[in-house]
Amino acid sequence: MTRGRPRTFDPEQMLEQAMQVFWQRGYEATSLQDLLAATGLSKSSLYQTYPSKRALFEAALRQYCAQRRRELRERLQTTASPREFLRAWLLCALEEERSGEPPRGCMLANVASEFSQADAEIAALMRNGIDGLRQVLVEALQRAQADGELAAAADVHVLAGYLLCVMSGLRIQRKAGASAEALRAVIEVALGCLR
């Protein structure tokens, strides 16, 4: 039995390129042609790796979630103050103002807006992604308690959920055109609730 031609592309790089397209355009608005143009692959090469646009989208969403969780945990480990880590994380909602591109927001939030709870498999992927981010925030808040930056009686799980809601609101407000100055003020109010 003969083997097919070996892959001449990096599957990880291809997934990253596809993820960027889905993040920018959403699932429905992303065409096969968009994906082929972004990855530089032929249709047959793309479908040999992922049997459908849906399968590629799910893999891209999992990759996005894993990357964000890993980046967040690395930042937490290298930041001396948990409160400053949380401030820097919230300020990430404003980062795209410098890129000159329209704000993309968070891919998870974008997917939630596009799919809502109508698709059980996508909803499960979103929950897993959010749970991963929540866990890193819980770790940060536990460190804040240990360092005396947060009261020992504070419910870190509730506060982590609160911060996720604040971040979602910041990203939506930013996409809607709210000024960075106004959102920085909101961030300081949110951090002031962490006592």
KARA-V396436 format. One record per residue. N is the residue number from 1. RES is the residue in three letters. PHI is phi in radians with two decimals (NA if undefined). Layout:
# KARA-V396436
n: [N	N]
res: [RES	RES]
phi: [PHI	PHI]
This chain:
# KARA-V396436
n: [1	2	3	4	5	6	7	8	9	10	11	12	13	14	15	16	17	18	19	20	21	22	23	24	25	26	27	28	29	30	31	32	33	34	35	36	37	38	39	40	41	42	43	44	45	46	47	48	49	50	51	52	53	54	55	56	57	58	59	60	61	62	63	64	65	66	67	68	69	70	71	72	73	74	75	76	77	78	79	80	81	82	83	84	85	86	87	88	89	90	91	92	93	94	95	96	97	98	99	100	101	102	103	104	105	106	107	108	109	110	111	112	113	114	115	116	117	118	119	120	121	122	123	124	125	126	127	128	129	130	131	132	133	134	135	136	137	138	139	140	141	142	143	144	145	146	147	148	149	150	151	152	153	154	155	156	157	158	159	160	161	162	163	164	165	166	167	168	169	170	171	172	173	174	175	176	177	178	179	180	181	182	183	184	185	186	187	188	189	190	191	192	193	194	195]
res: [MET	THR	ARG	GLY	ARG	PRO	ARG	THR	PHE	ASP	PRO	GLU	GLN	MET	LEU	GLU	GLN	ALA	MET	GLN	VAL	PHE	TRP	GLN	ARG	GLY	TYR	GLU	ALA	THR	SER	LEU	GLN	ASP	LEU	LEU	ALA	ALA	THR	GLY	LEU	SER	LYS	SER	SER	LEU	TYR	GLN	THR	TYR	PRO	SER	LYS	ARG	ALA	LEU	PHE	GLU	ALA	ALA	LEU	ARG	GLN	TYR	CYS	ALA	GLN	ARG	ARG	ARG	GLU	LEU	ARG	GLU	ARG	LEU	GLN	THR	THR	ALA	SER	PRO	ARG	GLU	PHE	LEU	ARG	ALA	TRP	LEU	LEU	CYS	ALA	LEU	GLU	GLU	GLU	ARG	SER	GLY	GLU	PRO	PRO	ARG	GLY	CYS	MET	LEU	ALA	ASN	VAL	ALA	SER	GLU	PHE	SER	GLN	ALA	ASP	ALA	GLU	ILE	ALA	ALA	LEU	MET	ARG	ASN	GLY	ILE	ASP	GLY	LEU	ARG	GLN	VAL	LEU	VAL	GLU	ALA	LEU	GLN	ARG	ALA	GLN	ALA	ASP	GLY	GLU	LEU	ALA	ALA	ALA	ALA	ASP	VAL	HIS	VAL	LEU	ALA	GLY	TYR	LEU	LEU	CYS	VAL	MET	SER	GLY	LEU	ARG	ILE	GLN	ARG	LYS	ALA	GLY	ALA	SER	ALA	GLU	ALA	LEU	ARG	ALA	VAL	ILE	GLU	VAL	ALA	LEU	GLY	CYS	LEU	ARG]
phi: [NA	-1.54	-1.58	-1.21	-1.07	-1.18	-1.10	-1.98	-2.42	-1.58	-1.05	-1.16	-1.17	-1.08	-1.14	-1.07	-1.12	-1.14	-1.02	-1.07	-1.18	-1.08	-1.10	-1.31	-1.84	1.58	-1.25	-1.10	-1.35	-1.53	-1.67	-1.04	-1.08	-1.04	-1.19	-1.14	-1.14	-1.23	-1.59	1.30	-1.69	-1.44	-1.02	-1.15	-1.14	-1.10	-1.31	-1.24	-1.59	-2.27	-1.23	-2.76	-1.02	-1.07	-1.09	-1.15	-1.07	-1.07	-1.13	-1.15	-1.16	-1.08	-1.10	-0.99	-1.09	-1.12	-1.10	-1.12	-1.11	-1.12	-1.09	-1.13	-1.14	-1.11	-1.10	-1.06	-1.21	-1.84	-1.81	-1.16	-1.88	-1.03	-1.12	-1.20	-1.04	-1.14	-1.07	-1.08	-1.11	-1.11	-1.15	-1.01	-1.10	-1.78	-1.01	-1.19	-1.08	-1.53	-1.41	1.42	-1.81	-1.06	-1.05	-1.51	1.32	-1.66	-1.04	-1.06	-1.14	-1.09	-1.15	-1.06	-1.18	-1.31	-1.78	0.94	-1.85	-1.22	-2.14	-1.08	-1.19	-1.18	-1.05	-1.15	-1.09	-1.12	-1.04	-1.09	-1.10	-1.16	-1.07	-1.13	-1.15	-1.01	-1.09	-1.15	-1.13	-1.05	-1.05	-1.11	-1.20	-1.13	-1.11	-1.06	-1.12	-1.10	-1.55	1.40	-1.54	-2.54	-1.02	-1.10	-1.44	-1.12	-1.49	-1.15	-1.26	-1.14	-1.14	-1.11	-1.11	-1.05	-1.13	-1.10	-1.15	-1.08	-1.07	-1.05	-1.11	-1.06	-1.15	-1.14	-1.09	-1.12	-1.10	-1.45	1.79	-1.06	-1.27	-1.06	-1.07	-1.12	-1.27	-1.09	-1.12	-1.10	-1.03	-1.14	-1.11	-1.07	-1.16	-1.15	-1.35	-1.58	-2.12]
